[in-house]
Structures are given as C-alpha cells and as structure tokens.
Amino acid sequence: MSDLELSNLTAVFDGRAVLGPLSLTVAEGDRVALVGKSGAGKSTLLKLAFQHGARHAALVPQDLGLVQPLPVFHNVFMARLDERSLWYNTATLFRPFRRDRQEIGDLLDQVAMGDKLWQPVAALSGGQRQRTAIARALYHRSRTLLADEPVSALDGPMAARVMDLLRARFPTSLIALHDIDLALAYCNRIVGIQDGRIALDRRADELSESDLLALY
C-alpha cells in the first residue's frame, strides 16, 4: 500500500532547475532517509512532498515553524488545532485543560523538555527549539512523518534518543539526514539525492557508509 506517491516533481528557482523531474513512492512501513550534500534538493523534495499528497503527515520543517512569542506548550498543542473547535482552541490559549497539559507534558519529558512547558520559544536554545518541533510532531495523530534534518542541533545521545522516539511513533517516514550513520541505523531505505535527481534508492541493510560517501 502506497502512503506517498510523487510523480514527475520539478522545481525551478531563478530560472534554474533545482529538482527533478523526480518520482518517488513511499509505501506504508517505509522509513526513508534522504541523503546527499547540502543544496542537492532534499529540502525542496520534502516541501513538495508535503504540498503534493502528504498534508496529513506530521511535519518538522527545516525552519521548525514555531511561533516565537508563545510558550512551548502552545507550540506543541498547535499540531491538533484542526481537530478541535474554535472555542476549545481559544480557551486553551488562556487556560489549557488539564488533560492537554498532562499529555503534552509527558511528551516533553520524553525529549528532556518537561521543565520548559511554559517557556516562550524565543527564550530557548537552538537544540531546545528543535526538540519542541519534535514534540509537536509526536503530538500529531498522523502515522506518517516528514522531517528535514530533525536532529541537526542535538548532541549524539539526544539525537539517538529522538530518532528512537520517531521510529517508534511513525511507521512511515521521509526524513532528510546529513548524518550517514543515523540514516543507516534508523531507516530501512536510503534515497540518495544528487543535483536534484535520485542517484540511489536501496534498502539500508544492503548499504555501508562507504556506499553513500560518493553522494557527498
């Protein structure tokens, strides 16, 4: 069963083709790592994947998409805004309900952010902001994840912890990763992007680090 089907995607910037034409199918249960050097087209592919057929997915964009003046709680809560009524969301802005505080607090504990529940995002470090965006994705009800370098600001142990959480929470994912070791360890399929095209598409257990270095 296909969870995401992208056909003949193209992207042009300043008159120059930066992606495609490119087609990619992500089946249910695929955990796909997009690998390749900076500027290869990974971020563009993820944006187009979200726009063309994956709006149901939980999303961690490269710019994180956080609302800086709001506290961590409300940034995470926004993952389910469309599931609730206007009055519920408005009430939550002023006085969150206990069940939501508990559920979001538990998620933040998992990413070592439990003490930042009411901290404005603007006051957080880069790594803390990234973990806020991760918690927002975990709070989303989708079984599919699109993420652009979701652990780039985290140290080794925390990056591994977050990748464990994402793998356990989302059966299907399309994740841009610069770290080859993480890609091979946490994903079951590797798609290599080079000059806006797919240069490699194989199972992770068939590849080694040296097989991917040519993409960089």
VMD Tcl script that draws the C-alpha trace (Angstrom):
set ca {
  {0.00 0.00 0.00}
  {1.39 3.40 -1.02}
  {1.44 6.08 1.67}
  {3.01 8.75 -0.53}
  {3.22 8.83 -4.31}
  {5.13 11.64 -6.02}
  {5.24 11.73 -9.81}
  {7.40 13.91 -12.06}
  {8.07 16.58 -9.47}
  {10.07 19.58 -10.64}
  {11.22 22.80 -9.00}
  {12.79 25.84 -10.64}
  {14.49 28.73 -8.85}
  {15.69 31.85 -10.66}
  {15.26 30.07 -13.97}
  {17.38 27.10 -12.88}
  {16.06 23.60 -12.27}
  {16.84 22.65 -8.65}
  {14.82 19.44 -8.55}
  {13.63 16.80 -10.96}
  {11.89 15.65 -12.84}
  {11.69 13.16 -10.00}
  {9.26 10.42 -8.98}
  {9.19 8.67 -5.61}
  {6.84 6.21 -3.96}
  {6.92 5.69 -0.20}
  {5.00 2.60 0.90}
  {3.43 2.12 4.29}
  {6.18 0.89 6.61}
  {8.98 2.56 4.65}
  {11.31 4.65 6.80}
  {13.16 6.56 4.10}
  {16.31 8.60 4.68}
  {17.04 11.30 2.12}
  {20.80 11.73 1.98}
  {23.13 13.92 -0.06}
  {25.17 17.07 0.26}
  {23.69 20.47 1.13}
  {21.92 22.00 -1.86}
  {21.24 18.64 -3.52}
  {17.46 19.14 -3.33}
  {16.45 17.25 -0.18}
  {14.62 20.16 1.46}
  {12.86 21.06 -1.78}
  {11.71 17.46 -2.19}
  {10.28 17.41 1.34}
  {8.40 20.68 0.77}
  {6.89 19.33 -2.44}
  {6.04 16.03 -0.77}
  {4.04 17.92 1.85}
  {2.30 20.08 -0.73}
  {1.51 17.23 -3.14}
  {-0.17 14.49 -1.20}
  {1.26 14.39 2.32}
  {-0.61 17.18 4.12}
  {-1.85 14.51 6.51}
  {1.69 13.92 7.71}
  {3.35 15.25 10.84}
  {5.94 17.79 9.72}
  {9.28 19.01 11.08}
  {10.42 21.66 8.57}
  {13.96 22.94 8.43}
  {12.91 26.32 9.87}
  {10.89 24.42 12.56}
  {7.78 26.58 12.04}
  {7.46 27.65 15.68}
  {5.66 30.75 16.98}
  {8.39 32.51 18.93}
  {6.33 34.52 21.50}
  {4.18 31.53 22.51}
  {5.28 29.02 25.15}
  {6.39 25.50 24.33}
  {3.01 24.09 25.39}
  {1.05 26.07 22.80}
  {3.55 25.37 20.03}
  {3.10 21.64 20.61}
  {-0.68 21.96 21.02}
  {-0.90 23.52 17.53}
  {-0.32 20.10 15.98}
  {-4.00 19.30 16.65}
  {-5.66 22.69 16.16}
  {-7.79 21.42 13.29}
  {-9.20 18.61 15.45}
  {-10.77 20.97 17.98}
  {-13.44 23.63 17.87}
  {-12.66 27.34 17.83}
  {-13.93 27.79 21.39}
  {-11.73 24.96 22.66}
  {-8.61 26.37 20.99}
  {-9.41 29.87 22.23}
  {-9.95 28.64 25.79}
  {-6.68 26.73 25.63}
  {-4.82 29.89 24.68}
  {-5.78 31.41 28.05}
  {-6.23 28.40 30.34}
  {-5.22 24.98 28.96}
  {-7.22 21.94 30.02}
  {-5.60 19.53 32.47}
  {-5.65 16.54 30.10}
  {-3.81 18.52 27.42}
  {-1.26 19.81 29.93}
  {-0.64 16.25 31.08}
  {-0.34 14.71 27.62}
  {1.95 17.42 26.26}
  {3.98 17.47 29.48}
  {4.57 13.72 29.17}
  {5.77 14.15 25.58}
  {8.14 16.92 26.59}
  {9.55 14.71 29.33}
  {10.48 12.20 26.63}
  {12.65 14.80 24.89}
  {14.05 16.20 28.16}
  {11.98 19.39 27.89}
  {9.50 18.86 30.72}
  {10.76 21.88 32.64}
  {10.22 24.16 29.61}
  {6.44 23.70 29.30}
  {5.62 27.40 29.79}
  {8.89 28.85 28.48}
  {8.48 31.14 25.43}
  {10.11 29.57 22.39}
  {12.05 32.80 21.81}
  {13.97 32.14 25.05}
  {15.08 28.62 24.05}
  {18.37 27.43 22.60}
  {18.52 26.03 19.07}
  {18.50 22.45 20.31}
  {15.55 23.12 22.62}
  {13.58 24.66 19.76}
  {14.30 21.61 17.65}
  {13.02 19.33 20.42}
  {9.88 21.48 20.68}
  {9.23 20.85 16.99}
  {9.88 17.14 17.54}
  {7.36 17.07 20.42}
  {4.81 18.83 18.17}
  {5.29 16.10 15.55}
  {4.92 13.37 18.19}
  {1.68 15.01 19.37}
  {0.28 14.90 15.83}
  {-2.01 11.93 15.19}
  {-0.57 11.03 11.78}
  {1.24 7.73 11.24}
  {3.50 9.42 8.66}
  {6.38 11.83 9.29}
  {8.13 14.31 7.02}
  {11.22 15.80 8.66}
  {14.10 17.95 7.46}
  {17.27 17.37 9.50}
  {15.26 16.90 12.74}
  {18.30 16.24 14.97}
  {20.91 18.53 13.42}
  {21.17 20.71 16.57}
  {21.31 17.80 19.04}
  {24.32 16.01 20.52}
  {24.90 12.30 19.89}
  {22.96 10.77 22.82}
  {19.99 13.13 22.44}
  {19.93 12.66 18.67}
  {19.78 8.89 19.18}
  {17.03 9.29 21.78}
  {14.93 11.43 19.44}
  {15.45 9.09 16.49}
  {14.31 6.19 18.69}
  {11.13 8.12 19.53}
  {10.43 8.97 15.91}
  {10.98 5.40 14.75}
  {8.64 4.05 17.44}
  {5.94 6.67 16.81}
  {5.83 6.78 13.00}
  {5.58 3.55 10.95}
  {6.21 5.55 7.77}
  {8.64 8.43 7.36}
  {10.60 10.50 4.87}
  {13.50 12.19 6.66}
  {16.36 14.28 5.31}
  {19.51 13.35 7.23}
  {23.04 14.60 6.73}
  {24.43 12.05 9.20}
  {25.07 8.80 7.29}
  {25.38 6.69 10.45}
  {21.95 7.82 11.68}
  {20.43 7.18 8.27}
  {21.73 3.61 8.17}
  {20.85 2.90 11.80}
  {17.30 4.26 11.92}
  {15.91 3.96 8.39}
  {15.18 0.86 6.32}
  {15.52 2.56 2.92}
  {18.05 5.08 1.66}
  {17.32 7.51 -1.18}
  {20.35 9.48 -2.33}
  {19.73 12.89 -3.93}
  {22.34 14.39 -6.22}
  {21.86 17.51 -8.36}
  {18.10 17.35 -7.84}
  {17.75 13.75 -9.03}
  {17.56 10.35 -7.36}
  {21.03 8.85 -7.65}
  {20.44 5.89 -5.32}
  {17.42 4.03 -3.91}
  {18.18 0.86 -1.94}
  {17.45 -0.97 1.28}
  {19.58 0.28 4.16}
  {20.76 -3.22 5.08}
  {22.32 -3.54 1.62}
  {24.49 -0.45 2.08}
  {27.51 0.68 4.07}
  {28.84 4.12 4.91}
  {31.32 3.95 2.04}
  {28.49 3.32 -0.44}
  {26.98 6.70 0.45}
  {30.12 8.86 0.56}
  {30.04 9.40 -3.20}
  {26.85 11.40 -2.75}
  {28.80 13.95 -0.72}
}
mol new
graphics top color blue
foreach p $ca { graphics top sphere $p radius 0.5 }
foreach p [lrange $ca 0 end-1] q [lrange $ca 1 end] { graphics top cylinder $p $q radius 0.2 }
display resetview
